[in-house]
């Protein structure tokens, strides 16, 4: 598989796990997401966007990185443009770094819906801030996760869910229907080997990881 990491404008906490997830990836940066390159010790091969969120200091910090500049008035966010560019370059697996947090919750929401849409098209998408991780739950597939005991996780529903089964959790579920807007699947905890199966609907599992500052 061809893995691309896209540096986005949300929060990033560097961890050994995040370093491992990024190892061997080609890297693109979207606008202010370039600020994560220094923190993660990465050298993006392309920096793109309208650069309206990029400071002069950041521009001076990476003078040699190739840039692809778009007008501010456009129909796609810089993050979506970076994803489209990676897919055109042959990406079959995406790691969206900085997908959560930051000053734009609307962008974080878009990253989650994009992950669902791309997963339905057969593209593997992993969202991360280093402190949070997200993965689409495809219907009819048993998803297994290797999170440690006590890891907090939620299943975010983008519509009504049916046939949801959660095993290896403090509050397991067995083939349940979850109405849209229900909080039933929020704030669960891992107990053993976590697995999730969904028969109908669109959902994303988001896990909150313990970082060095929280230990």
C-alpha positions in Angstrom: 0.0 0.0 0.0 1.1 3.6 -0.6 0.7 5.5 2.6 0.5 9.3 2.7 0.5 11.4 5.9 -1.4 14.7 5.6 -0.4 17.4 8.1 -3.6 19.3 9.1 -4.3 22.4 11.2 -5.6 20.7 14.4 -3.7 19.6 17.5 -0.7 17.2 17.5 1.0 15.5 20.5 4.1 13.7 19.5 4.3 10.1 20.9 6.4 7.0 20.0 3.2 5.5 18.7 2.6 8.4 16.3 6.2 8.2 15.1 5.7 4.6 14.3 2.4 5.3 12.4 4.2 7.9 10.3 7.3 5.8 9.5 7.7 5.2 5.8 4.9 7.6 4.8 5.1 10.2 2.1 4.2 13.6 3.7 2.1 16.5 2.4 1.3 19.6 4.5 -2.0 21.6 4.2 -1.5 25.3 5.0 -0.8 25.8 8.8 -0.4 22.0 9.2 3.2 22.6 8.2 3.9 23.8 11.8 3.8 20.1 12.8 6.6 19.2 10.5 9.3 20.5 12.9 7.6 18.9 16.0 7.5 15.5 14.2 10.9 15.9 12.5 9.3 15.4 9.1 10.2 17.0 5.7 7.0 17.3 3.6 7.5 16.9 -0.1 4.7 19.3 -0.8 3.1 22.2 1.0 -0.3 23.3 -0.4 -3.2 25.6 0.3 -4.2 29.2 0.2 -1.7 30.0 3.0 -4.1 32.3 4.8 -3.4 30.5 8.1 0.4 30.4 7.6 2.6 32.9 9.4 5.6 34.7 7.9 7.8 32.9 10.4 6.6 29.5 9.3 7.2 30.5 5.6 10.7 31.5 6.5 11.3 28.2 8.4 10.6 26.1 5.3 11.9 28.1 2.3 12.8 25.1 0.2 9.6 23.0 0.4 7.7 23.0 -2.9 4.4 24.9 -2.7 1.1 24.6 -4.5 -0.8 27.8 -3.9 -4.6 28.1 -4.3 -6.9 31.2 -4.1 -8.7 31.8 -0.8 -12.0 31.7 -2.6 -12.4 28.0 -3.4 -14.9 25.1 -3.0 -12.6 22.9 -0.9 -10.6 23.2 2.3 -6.8 23.0 2.1 -7.1 19.7 3.9 -9.4 18.2 1.3 -7.2 19.6 -1.5 -4.2 17.8 0.1 -6.1 14.6 0.4 -7.2 14.8 -3.3 -3.6 15.5 -4.3 -2.4 12.5 -2.3 -5.0 10.2 -3.9 -4.0 11.5 -7.4 -0.4 10.5 -6.5 -1.5 7.0 -5.8 -2.3 7.0 -2.1 -4.3 3.9 -0.9 -3.8 4.7 2.8 -4.0 8.0 4.5 -2.9 9.2 8.0 -4.6 12.5 8.8 -2.3 14.1 11.4 -3.9 17.0 13.3 -7.4 15.8 12.4 -8.8 16.7 15.8 -8.8 19.8 18.0 -7.5 23.2 17.0 -9.5 26.4 16.5 -11.8 25.0 13.8 -14.2 22.4 15.0 -15.9 22.6 11.6 -12.7 21.3 10.0 -12.4 18.5 12.5 -16.0 17.5 11.7 -15.1 17.5 7.9 -12.1 15.3 8.5 -14.3 12.7 10.2 -16.9 12.8 7.4 -14.2 12.6 4.8 -12.7 9.6 6.6 -16.1 7.8 6.4 -16.6 8.7 2.7 -13.1 7.6 1.8 -13.4 4.3 3.7 -16.5 3.5 1.8 -14.5 4.0 -1.4 -11.9 1.5 -0.2 -9.2 4.0 1.0 -7.8 3.2 4.4 -8.0 6.4 6.6 -6.6 6.9 10.1 -7.2 10.1 12.0 -4.9 11.1 14.8 -3.7 13.9 17.0 -1.3 11.6 18.9 -3.7 11.9 21.8 -6.9 10.9 19.9 -7.2 8.3 17.1 -10.2 7.7 14.8 -11.2 5.0 12.4 -14.3 4.4 10.3 -16.5 1.4 11.1 -17.5 -0.2 7.9 -20.8 -2.1 8.0 -20.5 -5.9 7.9 -16.9 -5.9 9.0 -15.6 -7.0 12.4 -13.1 -4.3 13.5 -10.5 -5.3 16.1 -8.5 -2.8 18.2 -5.4 -3.3 20.3 -6.0 -0.5 22.8 -4.8 -1.0 26.4 -7.0 -1.8 29.3 -9.1 1.2 30.4 -8.6 3.2 27.2 -11.6 5.6 26.8 -13.4 5.4 23.5 -16.6 6.5 21.9 -18.5 5.5 18.8 -19.7 8.6 16.9 -22.8 7.9 14.9 -23.6 9.9 11.7 -27.1 8.7 11.5 -29.1 5.8 13.1 -27.0 2.6 13.6 -28.4 -1.0 13.6 -26.8 -4.3 14.5 -24.1 -2.7 16.6 -22.1 -5.2 18.7 -19.3 -4.1 21.0 -17.2 -6.7 22.8 -14.2 -6.3 25.2 -15.7 -3.1 26.7 -16.9 -2.0 30.1 -20.3 -1.6 28.6 -20.7 -4.3 25.9 -23.5 -4.1 23.3 -25.1 -7.0 21.4 -26.8 -6.3 18.1 -28.5 -3.1 19.2 -30.1 -0.2 17.4 -28.8 3.2 18.3 -31.1 6.1 17.4 -29.4 9.2 15.8 -28.5 11.6 18.6 -28.3 9.0 21.3 -25.4 9.1 23.8 -25.4 5.4 24.3 -22.1 4.9 22.6 -20.2 7.8 24.2 -17.5 7.3 26.9 -17.0 3.5 27.0 -13.8 1.8 28.2 -11.7 -1.0 26.9 -11.8 -4.3 28.9 -9.7 -6.9 27.3 -9.7 -7.2 23.4 -12.0 -4.6 21.9 -14.0 -5.5 18.8 -16.8 -3.7 17.1 -19.2 -4.9 14.4 -21.8 -2.7 12.7 -24.4 -4.0 10.3 -26.1 -0.7 9.1 -25.1 2.9 9.4 -22.1 5.3 9.4 -19.9 5.6 12.5 -16.4 6.4 13.6 -14.6 5.0 16.6 -12.6 7.6 18.4 -10.2 6.6 21.2 -8.5 8.9 23.8 -5.0 7.8 24.5 -2.9 8.5 27.6 -0.1 10.8 26.7 3.2 11.4 28.6 1.7 14.5 30.2 -1.2 12.5 31.6 0.8 9.6 33.1 
